[in-house]
């Protein structure tokens, strides 16, 4: 259960219990395993293993981006308006999870020897179904973080636990495909072991999400006291917030960066280093895991947006140098990026929580779903862009796929292909992160303005809690 603490002005601040943090983290881990596998394996599965052309992949990503543009804000609005006994978020978390497992599994059952048009249709349809489920789960899970407490410190603690569990899930998501995917020199191009492992992953992830839904309690005052805005006023209020616009531009770049990096890491391992992917994953995740708990000490010294900018620059520089370093030093540049990305992981959605607080003061209504939905509307296409750029850059670099080499890995890639892989993993996302840091100088929620928002939001939430208690006493 959440407890209530008081600050020096005797205003009540919700604290988040250790139990809630753990279950919230378990749900993060379940989704991270699945999304990690999806991010790193999708392009290499369809382009390299099945031989689907870059033009077909780009077309699938275009449809995928349009679908994202439609479903995220819709589900965000729907969850904000939901008034059930379980709350606004928990029902969607609980009952979507089984379909999440099913649709994720289907992505990896594309017909291996079918015409490209058939593989394209399978890829597109299963991606859209999977993304719908992931949209619902990711949205409702994310909205719980700023809802559970007004305090950036409490949200930060929850974010750290969630990030650590998410990192564990992402590591598992990297390792599982490497154990079960076709290996260089094995001569085995069968997909059965990979497909069975994907089914198991989906089932376990769904179980963790459902478990969390039974152990996280929402704050009922936001669903029982607040009166939802109309559809158009809600959209207008969201898209006219300067704070949100600045945040979402920077977050688009972060999403693009992570998607393109993680999709390229197997290419770097297989073709640039010509070794296993595990050393690269260790170089990334050890500094990332060490860095996550240290973020709380940075946040005690500087405001979240300032810390966020510093971490973005550090991670960006680590990636940029990867493009030009000798092969033996690539793990070092990945380690620098990993430490920088630790702050990005923890702080990113603290800023969105501040944006939501500011909006609640303007509108009187708590609308996490609308903002997370609008954020996904703008940032989700970054994943499609990352996959499209990866496939296009490799094709432009004259990359030789396994499928075109009779199912066997082709290690003697031309220099143009090797540079394309390095640019996709390093130069392109690194520059993107530095630009994101510069854009955040325009983020207005800092200094005295942020302090005033925090004081006012605390006052409003106490009033809503009192109103809820009054309504319950009259029932």
Backbone torsions as a table, in degrees:
resi	resn	phi	psi	omega
1	UNK	NA	147.6	175.1
2	UNK	-78.7	143.3	175.5
3	UNK	-106.3	171.4	-178.6
4	UNK	-120.7	127.7	178.2
5	UNK	-112.1	167.5	179.0
6	UNK	-123.9	142.7	175.6
7	UNK	-93.8	-171.6	-175.0
8	UNK	-66.8	-17.1	178.7
9	UNK	-97.0	11.9	178.1
10	UNK	62.6	26.5	175.6
11	UNK	-98.4	139.8	-172.4
12	UNK	-79.1	132.2	176.4
13	UNK	-120.2	129.9	178.0
14	UNK	-74.5	131.0	170.3
15	UNK	-105.2	156.2	-174.8
16	UNK	-108.5	125.7	-175.0
17	UNK	-70.1	158.8	177.2
18	UNK	-61.1	-38.8	178.7
19	UNK	-59.5	-46.1	179.6
20	UNK	-63.0	-41.7	178.9
21	UNK	-60.1	-41.9	-177.5
22	UNK	-65.8	-47.6	-179.2
23	UNK	-68.0	-35.5	174.8
24	UNK	-62.2	-40.5	178.2
25	UNK	-66.5	-37.0	178.6
26	UNK	-63.3	-39.8	176.0
27	UNK	-64.0	-39.2	176.1
28	UNK	-59.3	-43.0	-178.2
29	UNK	-63.8	-44.0	179.6
30	UNK	-59.8	-45.6	179.9
31	UNK	-71.0	-33.8	-178.7
32	UNK	-69.0	-36.7	176.9
33	UNK	-58.9	-48.7	-177.1
34	UNK	-67.2	-49.6	-177.6
35	UNK	-67.8	-31.1	176.8
36	UNK	-64.8	-46.8	177.1
37	UNK	-61.5	-45.9	-179.0
38	UNK	-58.8	-44.1	-177.4
39	UNK	-67.8	-41.5	-174.9
40	UNK	-86.0	-23.7	-171.0
41	UNK	-102.3	-23.2	-170.2
42	UNK	-58.3	-51.6	-176.2
43	UNK	-67.1	-45.7	-176.8
44	UNK	-68.7	-30.2	178.3
45	UNK	-67.8	-49.4	-175.2
46	UNK	-81.5	-37.3	-176.9
47	UNK	-84.1	-48.3	-173.0
48	UNK	-86.0	-48.1	-175.4
49	UNK	-77.1	-43.4	-177.9
50	UNK	-94.2	-19.8	178.0
51	UNK	82.2	19.6	177.7
52	UNK	-67.3	132.0	-174.9
53	UNK	-66.6	152.8	-179.1
54	UNK	-60.0	-32.8	179.6
55	UNK	-67.4	-37.6	176.4
56	UNK	-67.5	-40.7	179.3
57	UNK	-64.4	-42.7	178.8
58	UNK	-62.1	-39.6	178.9
59	UNK	-65.5	-42.1	178.0
60	UNK	-61.8	-40.9	-180.0
61	UNK	-67.2	-30.9	177.7
62	UNK	-66.4	-46.8	176.2
63	UNK	-62.8	-39.7	-179.8
64	UNK	-60.8	-41.3	179.9
65	UNK	-65.6	-39.4	178.6
66	UNK	-64.6	-43.0	178.9
67	UNK	-61.4	-42.0	176.0
68	UNK	-59.3	-39.0	-178.9
69	UNK	-64.3	-25.7	-178.5
70	UNK	-90.2	-40.9	-168.9
71	UNK	-85.6	-32.2	-174.5
72	UNK	-64.1	-53.5	179.7
73	UNK	-65.9	-30.1	178.9
74	UNK	-64.4	-49.9	-179.8
75	UNK	-67.4	-31.9	176.0
76	UNK	-61.4	-45.6	178.1
77	UNK	-65.3	-41.7	-178.3
78	UNK	-62.1	-44.4	-178.2
79	UNK	-67.7	-36.1	176.4
80	UNK	-61.6	-29.7	-176.4
81	UNK	-92.4	-7.8	-176.4
82	UNK	-71.0	134.1	176.5
83	UNK	-132.5	84.4	178.2
84	UNK	-115.2	168.5	178.2
85	UNK	-63.7	-26.0	179.2
86	UNK	-84.7	-12.6	-179.7
87	UNK	114.1	-168.6	-179.1
88	UNK	-88.9	-22.7	-170.0
89	UNK	-115.0	-42.7	-171.1
90	UNK	-57.6	-42.3	-179.4
91	UNK	-57.6	-39.7	-179.7
92	UNK	-69.4	-35.8	178.1
93	UNK	-63.9	-43.3	-172.8
94	UNK	-74.1	-45.3	-168.9
95	UNK	-93.7	-9.0	175.7
96	UNK	-87.7	-24.4	-173.2
97	UNK	-54.6	-45.0	180.0
98	UNK	-61.6	-38.8	178.7
99	UNK	-70.0	-28.7	174.7
100	UNK	-60.4	-46.4	179.8
101	UNK	-63.3	-43.0	-177.9
102	UNK	-65.1	-49.8	-175.5
103	UNK	-68.6	-35.1	175.8
104	UNK	-61.8	-43.5	-178.9
105	UNK	-62.0	-38.9	-176.0
106	UNK	-65.9	-26.1	-179.5
107	UNK	-55.1	-33.0	-171.2
108	UNK	-97.9	15.2	178.9
109	UNK	-112.7	30.0	177.0
110	UNK	-62.7	142.5	179.1
111	UNK	-64.7	122.3	-170.3
112	UNK	-69.0	-38.3	-173.4
113	UNK	-111.8	19.5	179.3
114	UNK	-81.3	163.8	174.7
115	UNK	-59.4	156.1	-178.0
116	UNK	-58.0	-36.1	179.7
117	UNK	-60.9	-39.3	178.6
118	UNK	-68.3	-41.5	177.0
119	UNK	-63.5	-39.0	177.9
120	UNK	-61.1	-45.7	-179.3
121	UNK	-63.0	-43.0	178.7
122	UNK	-61.9	-47.0	179.6
123	UNK	-57.9	-47.2	-175.6
124	UNK	-65.2	-50.9	-175.6
125	UNK	-63.7	-45.9	-178.5
126	UNK	-68.4	-35.3	175.8
127	UNK	-62.1	-43.3	-178.3
128	UNK	-65.5	-41.5	178.1
129	UNK	-65.6	-46.1	178.4
130	UNK	-60.2	-45.7	-176.2
131	UNK	-65.1	-32.9	177.0
132	UNK	-61.2	-46.3	178.4
133	UNK	-65.5	-43.7	-179.3
134	UNK	-65.1	-36.3	177.4
135	UNK	-59.0	-48.1	-178.2
136	UNK	-63.3	-47.9	-177.5
137	UNK	-66.4	-48.5	-179.1
138	UNK	-62.0	-37.7	-178.4
139	UNK	-67.5	-51.3	-175.9
140	UNK	-69.7	-33.7	176.6
141	UNK	-65.4	-45.3	-179.6
142	UNK	-64.4	-38.4	-176.5
143	UNK	-66.3	-22.5	-179.5
144	UNK	-68.0	-28.8	-175.2
145	UNK	-61.4	-56.7	179.7
146	UNK	-71.7	-19.8	-178.9
147	UNK	-74.6	-34.5	-171.8
148	UNK	-71.2	-24.7	178.5
149	UNK	-153.9	149.5	176.4
150	UNK	-81.3	-20.1	-171.0
151	UNK	-80.7	129.3	173.6
152	UNK	-62.3	-31.9	179.4
153	UNK	-66.3	-44.9	178.2
154	UNK	-66.4	-42.4	177.2
155	UNK	-62.6	-37.9	178.6
156	UNK	-63.1	-42.2	178.1
157	UNK	-62.7	-42.9	178.5
158	UNK	-64.5	-40.1	179.9
159	UNK	-64.8	-38.7	179.2
160	UNK	-63.6	-47.7	178.9
161	UNK	-62.3	-45.4	179.2
162	UNK	-60.9	-40.8	-179.7
163	UNK	-65.9	-42.2	179.5
164	UNK	-63.1	-44.9	175.8
165	UNK	-64.3	-40.4	178.7
166	UNK	-63.5	-37.4	177.3
167	UNK	-64.5	-42.1	176.6
168	UNK	-59.2	-43.8	177.8
169	UNK	-63.4	-40.0	179.7
170	UNK	-66.4	-40.1	176.6
171	UNK	-60.3	-45.7	177.3
172	UNK	-61.1	-39.3	178.8
173	UNK	-63.3	-30.1	174.8
174	UNK	-77.1	-39.8	-173.4
175	UNK	-74.9	-39.3	-176.4
176	UNK	-57.4	-49.9	178.0
177	UNK	-61.8	-34.3	-178.3
178	UNK	-67.9	-29.1	176.9
179	UNK	-74.6	-32.8	-168.3
180	UNK	-114.0	-9.9	179.9
181	UNK	-78.4	160.2	175.8
182	UNK	-58.5	134.6	-175.6
183	UNK	-104.4	152.9	175.7
184	UNK	-62.4	130.1	176.3
185	UNK	82.1	-4.3	-178.1
186	UNK	-80.9	-24.6	-176.9
187	UNK	74.5	-0.3	-178.4
188	UNK	-97.7	112.7	178.1
189	UNK	-110.3	12.6	178.4
190	UNK	-69.0	141.3	-178.7
191	UNK	-99.4	-1.6	-171.7
192	UNK	-60.5	-47.0	-178.7
193	UNK	-63.3	-38.8	177.0
194	UNK	-63.4	-43.9	-177.9
195	UNK	-64.9	-42.8	178.9
196	UNK	-64.2	-38.5	178.7
197	UNK	-65.8	-33.7	178.8
198	UNK	-67.7	-36.7	176.4
199	UNK	-62.5	-45.5	-179.7
200	UNK	-62.1	-43.3	179.0
201	UNK	-59.9	-45.6	-178.6
202	UNK	-60.9	-42.4	-179.5
203	UNK	-64.9	-45.3	-179.5
204	UNK	-64.3	-43.0	179.4
205	UNK	-61.4	-43.4	179.5
206	UNK	-62.2	-40.0	178.9
207	UNK	-61.2	-43.7	-179.4
208	UNK	-64.2	-39.4	-179.9
209	UNK	-67.0	-43.9	178.9
210	UNK	-63.9	-41.2	177.5
211	UNK	-58.0	-44.1	179.2
212	UNK	-62.9	-36.2	-177.2
213	UNK	-65.1	-21.5	178.5
214	UNK	-90.4	-5.6	-173.7
215	UNK	-127.2	6.1	174.9
216	UNK	-114.4	127.0	-178.6
217	UNK	-106.4	128.6	178.3
218	UNK	-79.1	164.3	173.6
219	UNK	-89.6	111.1	-170.3
220	UNK	-71.3	-19.5	-178.1
221	UNK	-62.0	-28.4	-177.3
222	UNK	-77.1	-26.0	177.8
223	UNK	-94.0	-23.2	-176.3
224	UNK	-99.9	-28.5	-177.0
225	UNK	-98.1	-46.0	-178.6
226	UNK	-65.3	141.9	172.8
227	UNK	-103.9	115.6	-174.7
228	UNK	-57.1	144.7	174.2
229	UNK	-71.7	157.0	171.6
230	UNK	-64.5	163.6	-175.4
231	UNK	-59.4	-48.6	-176.7
232	UNK	-70.2	-45.4	175.5
233	UNK	-57.2	-36.6	179.5
234	UNK	-66.4	-45.1	179.1
235	UNK	-63.9	-44.3	-178.4
236	UNK	-62.5	-44.5	-179.3
237	UNK	-63.8	-36.2	-179.5
238	UNK	-68.9	-49.9	-171.1
239	UNK	-82.0	-7.2	176.4
240	UNK	-102.4	4.7	177.9
241	UNK	-80.2	115.9	178.3
242	UNK	-59.8	-40.7	-179.8
243	UNK	-59.7	-42.6	-179.9
244	UNK	-68.1	-40.9	-179.0
245	UNK	-60.5	-45.9	179.6
246	UNK	-64.8	-45.2	179.9
247	UNK	-59.1	-46.9	-171.1
248	UNK	-71.3	-29.4	175.0
249	UNK	-64.7	-46.6	178.6
250	UNK	-64.3	-39.1	-178.3
251	UNK	-69.8	-32.8	173.8
252	UNK	-57.6	-44.1	-178.8
253	UNK	-66.9	-37.8	177.8
254	UNK	-65.9	-42.1	179.5
255	UNK	-64.4	-43.7	177.1
256	UNK	-60.2	-45.7	-178.5
257	UNK	-58.3	-50.1	-175.2
258	UNK	-67.4	-39.8	-179.3
259	UNK	-62.9	-45.1	-176.3
260	UNK	-72.8	-34.7	178.1
261	UNK	-65.8	-49.4	-175.4
262	UNK	-69.0	-30.8	176.2
263	UNK	-71.1	-21.9	-175.4
264	UNK	-95.3	-12.0	-170.0
265	UNK	-66.8	-32.9	176.2
266	UNK	-68.2	-35.8	177.1
267	UNK	-63.8	-42.1	178.3
268	UNK	-61.3	-45.0	-179.7
269	UNK	-64.2	-46.6	-173.8
270	UNK	-73.5	-39.6	-167.2
271	UNK	-112.5	-31.6	-179.6
272	UNK	-88.8	-54.9	179.3
273	UNK	-82.8	-29.7	-177.6
274	UNK	57.2	50.3	178.0
275	UNK	-147.2	-171.9	179.7
276	UNK	-69.5	157.4	-179.4
277	UNK	-82.7	-18.5	-175.2
278	UNK	-60.1	-42.6	177.0
279	UNK	-59.9	-36.3	177.8
280	UNK	-69.1	-39.5	177.6
281	UNK	-64.4	-38.3	176.8
282	UNK	-64.1	-42.9	179.0
283	UNK	-61.7	-31.4	179.4
284	UNK	-81.8	-50.5	-167.0
285	UNK	-85.2	-24.3	176.7
286	UNK	-66.1	-51.8	175.6
287	UNK	-63.8	-34.6	179.1
288	UNK	-64.1	-44.5	179.9
289	UNK	-68.3	-39.8	177.1
290	UNK	-65.2	-38.6	-175.5
291	UNK	-71.6	-30.4	-175.2
292	UNK	-58.6	-52.9	179.3
293	UNK	-63.8	-26.0	-179.0
294	UNK	-73.0	-15.8	-179.1
295	UNK	-61.2	-34.1	-178.1
296	UNK	-61.2	-31.7	178.6
297	UNK	-74.0	-35.1	175.8
298	UNK	-65.0	-40.7	-178.0
299	UNK	-68.3	-19.8	175.0
300	UNK	-75.2	-20.2	-176.7
301	UNK	-97.2	-36.9	-175.7
302	UNK	-134.6	161.0	178.6
303	UNK	-68.2	155.5	-177.0
304	UNK	-53.8	-42.2	-175.6
305	UNK	-67.4	-36.0	179.6
306	UNK	-68.6	-44.0	177.3
307	UNK	-61.8	-39.9	-179.9
308	UNK	-59.8	-44.7	179.1
309	UNK	-61.2	-43.0	179.9
310	UNK	-62.1	-43.5	179.3
311	UNK	-65.9	-37.0	178.7
312	UNK	-62.1	-44.9	-179.4
313	UNK	-64.5	-44.4	179.7
314	UNK	-60.1	-48.1	179.6
315	UNK	-64.1	-39.3	179.7
316	UNK	-63.3	-43.2	179.4
317	UNK	-64.9	-36.8	177.5
318	UNK	-60.9	-37.9	179.6
319	UNK	-75.6	-40.2	-177.3
320	UNK	-59.1	-44.5	-177.3
321	UNK	-69.2	-22.8	178.9
322	UNK	-58.1	-32.5	-176.3
323	UNK	-61.3	-29.7	-169.6
324	UNK	-116.6	-7.0	-176.8
325	UNK	-73.5	153.1	169.2
326	UNK	-59.1	155.4	-174.7
327	UNK	-54.4	-41.2	-176.0
328	UNK	-63.9	-21.0	-176.8
329	UNK	-99.2	0.6	179.3
330	UNK	-60.0	-42.7	177.4
331	UNK	-58.4	-33.1	178.9
332	UNK	-65.1	-44.0	179.7
333	UNK	-66.4	-35.1	176.8
334	UNK	-66.4	-35.9	178.1
335	UNK	-64.6	-40.6	177.3
336	UNK	-62.8	-44.8	176.6
337	UNK	-59.9	-42.5	-179.1
338	UNK	-60.0	-42.5	178.8
339	UNK	-66.0	-41.3	177.9
340	UNK	-64.4	-37.9	-177.2
341	UNK	-72.3	-17.5	177.1
342	UNK	-59.2	-42.4	178.5
343	UNK	-69.6	-36.0	177.9
344	UNK	-61.4	-43.6	-179.1
345	UNK	-61.1	-43.2	-174.2
346	UNK	-79.2	-42.3	-167.3
347	UNK	-89.1	-25.5	-171.7
348	UNK	-46.7	-56.3	-174.3
349	UNK	-85.2	-4.5	166.6
350	UNK	-64.8	-37.6	178.1
351	UNK	-66.1	-39.9	177.8
352	UNK	-65.5	-35.5	174.9
353	UNK	-59.9	-39.8	176.7
354	UNK	-65.0	-38.7	177.1
355	UNK	-61.8	-42.2	179.9
356	UNK	-66.4	-39.2	175.7
357	UNK	-59.2	-45.9	179.7
358	UNK	-60.5	-41.5	-179.8
359	UNK	-66.5	-38.6	179.6
360	UNK	-61.9	-35.0	176.4
361	UNK	-65.5	-38.2	-179.3
362	UNK	-72.2	-40.2	-171.6
363	UNK	-105.7	-20.6	-176.5
364	UNK	83.6	0.6	-173.9
365	UNK	-125.2	138.2	177.4
366	UNK	-83.3	120.2	-169.3
367	UNK	-133.7	53.5	178.9
368	UNK	-57.6	-41.5	-177.2
369	UNK	-60.1	-41.4	179.8
370	UNK	-62.7	-43.0	-177.3
371	UNK	-74.0	-41.7	177.2
372	UNK	-66.0	-35.9	177.1
373	UNK	-66.4	-44.0	178.3
374	UNK	-66.6	-37.8	177.0
375	UNK	-60.8	-45.0	179.2
376	UNK	-66.8	-36.2	176.8
377	UNK	-53.7	-39.3	-176.0
378	UNK	-89.4	-35.3	-173.7
379	UNK	-91.1	-30.2	-178.6
380	UNK	-57.3	-39.9	176.5
381	UNK	-58.0	-18.8	176.5
382	UNK	-61.8	-31.5	177.7
383	UNK	-67.1	-42.6	177.2
384	UNK	-64.5	-41.3	178.7
385	UNK	-61.7	-41.6	-179.5
386	UNK	-62.2	-45.3	-179.4
387	UNK	-66.2	-40.5	179.7
388	UNK	-64.2	-44.3	179.7
389	UNK	-65.5	-40.1	178.1
390	UNK	-59.5	-51.8	-178.5
391	UNK	-62.9	-41.9	-177.6
392	UNK	-69.3	-41.9	-179.0
393	UNK	-64.0	-41.5	179.5
394	UNK	-67.6	-39.5	177.3
395	UNK	-64.2	-41.4	178.5
396	UNK	-65.2	-31.1	178.2
397	UNK	-83.3	6.5	177.9
398	UNK	63.0	41.7	177.2
399	UNK	-66.6	133.4	-179.8
400	UNK	-96.9	114.8	-177.4
401	UNK	-79.6	163.0	175.9
402	UNK	-63.7	-41.4	-176.5
403	UNK	-60.1	-38.7	179.6
404	UNK	-77.0	-7.6	178.8
405	UNK	-113.7	38.7	177.2
406	UNK	59.0	34.5	175.5
407	UNK	83.3	-2.0	-178.7
408	UNK	-102.9	144.4	178.9
409	UNK	-64.6	139.8	179.8
410	UNK	-108.3	104.4	-173.1
411	UNK	-86.3	-20.8	-177.4
412	UNK	-87.9	58.9	-177.6
413	UNK	-71.0	149.1	175.5
414	UNK	-66.0	157.3	-179.4
415	UNK	-58.8	-34.2	178.8
416	UNK	-62.4	-38.3	178.6
417	UNK	-68.6	-40.7	179.5
418	UNK	-64.5	-40.2	177.5
419	UNK	-67.7	-37.1	178.1
420	UNK	-61.0	-41.4	177.9
421	UNK	-63.1	-44.8	179.4
422	UNK	-63.2	-40.4	-179.0
423	UNK	-67.0	-38.8	179.5
424	UNK	-67.6	-36.3	179.3
425	UNK	-82.3	-30.5	-170.5
426	UNK	-118.4	-69.1	-169.4
427	UNK	-61.6	-49.7	-175.3
428	UNK	-64.2	-53.1	179.1
429	UNK	-69.0	-30.4	179.6
430	UNK	-64.1	-47.5	177.2
431	UNK	-62.1	-37.8	179.0
432	UNK	-59.5	-42.2	-180.0
433	UNK	-65.6	-41.2	179.4
434	UNK	-64.2	-41.5	177.6
435	UNK	-62.5	-40.6	178.1
436	UNK	-59.4	-41.1	178.8
437	UNK	-62.2	-39.5	179.4
438	UNK	-66.9	-40.1	-179.3
439	UNK	-61.3	-34.6	-176.6
440	UNK	-68.9	-7.4	171.7
441	UNK	-63.7	-19.0	178.9
442	UNK	-89.4	-1.9	-179.5
443	UNK	-70.7	120.8	-169.2
444	UNK	-85.3	-12.8	-173.5
445	UNK	-87.1	86.4	179.4
446	UNK	-156.5	165.1	175.6
447	UNK	61.9	-141.0	-176.3
448	UNK	-63.8	-34.0	179.5
449	UNK	-61.9	-41.6	179.3
450	UNK	-66.6	-40.2	179.1
451	UNK	-61.9	-41.3	179.2
452	UNK	-65.7	-39.0	178.3
453	UNK	-63.6	-42.6	-178.8
454	UNK	-64.5	-39.8	179.3
455	UNK	-66.7	-42.0	-178.4
456	UNK	-70.0	-38.4	-178.4
457	UNK	-68.3	-33.0	177.3
458	UNK	-66.2	-41.9	177.7
459	UNK	-61.6	-45.3	-178.7
460	UNK	-63.0	-40.3	-177.7
461	UNK	-69.4	-34.3	175.4
462	UNK	-66.3	-37.9	176.8
463	UNK	-64.6	-40.3	179.7
464	UNK	-67.8	-37.1	176.9
465	UNK	-63.8	-42.3	178.0
466	UNK	-63.8	-39.2	178.7
467	UNK	-65.7	-40.0	177.6
468	UNK	-61.6	-45.1	179.8
469	UNK	-62.3	-35.3	178.2
470	UNK	-67.1	-43.8	179.2
471	UNK	-63.9	-40.1	-179.5
472	UNK	-68.7	-33.6	178.7
473	UNK	-71.0	-25.4	-179.7
474	UNK	-86.0	-16.3	-175.9
475	UNK	-73.0	NA	NA
